[in-house]
Amino acid sequence: MQSNTPDNYQGKINLIKGILEDVKNKKQAHYKCFSHYKKINTVVKSVVNALNAVSVCSMVLTFTPVSPAIMIVALSATSISTVASAVHSSTDIEGKVHSNNTSYLQYTDLYRDISARLLRNGMNSLDLDNLLTEINSRMGLIEDQSLPIKIKVVSP
């Protein structure tokens, strides 16, 4: 009995599985970057808010007859807060958080969709060709909007 599937059918399946592994690695790398930048963003914003609170409280206390140390604390807190805010804004950490989260979610959606479709019974060679075309198009769109990331590939 002869099979109706062309010789490259299994090759296409293997190619799609390889692409899925690449998508999985990119998804994990973007999530790792997202988590990293989210922590940095939270810490910097917390420090700036704390310094602003100290600054405001100290400035209010300067209107009462107290030591000049309160004025120094107010000026120091204000200066450090201003510098931290400027560095935070110039590094665009919030943009990196948003971009990596978006890329992670897009890769997750692609991985889930293609994995489910690959497991579907009855896909012929033409269906796999169409699936490969769709994967390449979707990955191109995601990569055009993504920040570059470093992916650590673990060898078996």
N, C-alpha and C positions, 0 to 999 in steps of 0.2 A: 504494500500500500504506500502510495506516494503522498507526501505532505503538500498542501496548497500554499504554504507560507514560503516566501522568498528566503534566500540564504541570509540576507541581512536583517531579517526580523529580530533575531536574538541580539544582534549587534545594536539595533535601535533600542531595544529594551535595556541593554547594558549601558548605553549612552545616557538614556534618561535616568537610570539609577545613579550613574556617576554625577550627572547634573544635580540630582536631588541631594546627593551627599554634599556637593559644593554649596547648594542653597542652604542646607542645614548648618554648615560651617559659617557661612556669612550671617545667617540668622543669629547664631550664638555669639559671634564676634560683635555684631551690632548691639545685642542685648548687654554684653559685657561693657561696651563703651557707654551705652545709655546709663547703666547702673553707676559706673565710675563718675561720669559727668553730673549725674543727678545728685550723688553724695557731695561732690565738690560744690555744686550750686547751692545745696541746702546749707552746708557749713558756712560758705561765704555770706549768704543772705542772713543767716542767724547772727554771725559776728557783726555784720554791718548794722543790723537792727539793734543788737545789744549796745554797740558803741553809740548809736544815735540816741538810745534811751539814756545812757550815762551822760551824754553830752547835753541833752535837754534838761535833765535833772540838775546837772552841775550849773548850767547857765541860770536856771531859776534860782538856785541857791546863791548865786553871785549878787543878787539884789538884797540879800540880808548881810549884815556885818559878820562875816566869817573870814577864815584865813585865806590867803592868796593861793593856797594849795588847791582849793576847789576850782579856781580859775585855770590853773595849770591842767587839772584833770579834764576840765571842759574843753580846753583848746586841744589837748592831746587826743581825746576821744573823737573830736570833730575832725582833726587832721587825719587820723588813721582811718576813720570811716570814709572820708572823702577819697583817700588813696585807694582803699579797698573797693569802693564803688567804681572808681575809674578803671581799675584793673579788671574787675568783673565785667564791666561793659565792653571794654576793648577786646577781651578774649572771647566774647560772645558764647559763653558757656550755655546759656539758655537755648541758643540756636543749635548748639551741638546736642543738647539733651533732646530737643524736638526732632532733629534730623535723624539721630540714631534710633529713637523710638519709632518714628515713621518707617524707617528702613526695616527695622526688626518686625514690625507688624506686617509690612508688605511681603517680606520673605516668608513669614509664618503662613500667611494666606496662600502664597504660591506653593509652598511645600505641602500644605494640607490638600489643596486642590489637585495638584499633580499626583500626589501619592494615591488619593482616592480614585482618580481617573485611571491610573496605571493598574490598579487592582481590579478594575472593571473587566468582566469577561467579554470576549468577542471582539477585541480590538484587532483590526487587521493592519497591514503594513501602511496603508494610506492614512489610517487613523493615527498611527504613531508618527508619521511624517507631519501631520497637522499639529499634533501635540508638541513635537519638537519646535516647529515654527512658532507656536504660541508661547512656549517656554522662553525661547530666545527673545521674542518681542517684549514679553513682560519683564525679563531680567534686564534687558536694555533700558527700559523705562525706569526701573528701580535704580540701576547703577548710575543713570544720568543725574538722578536727584540725590544720591547718597554721598555722604562724606567718605573719603578713602579710609579703609581700615586695614589692619594687619591681621592676617589669619594664620593661626598656628595649626598646621596639619599634623596629625598624629599618624605615624606609619604603623602598620600592623606588625 
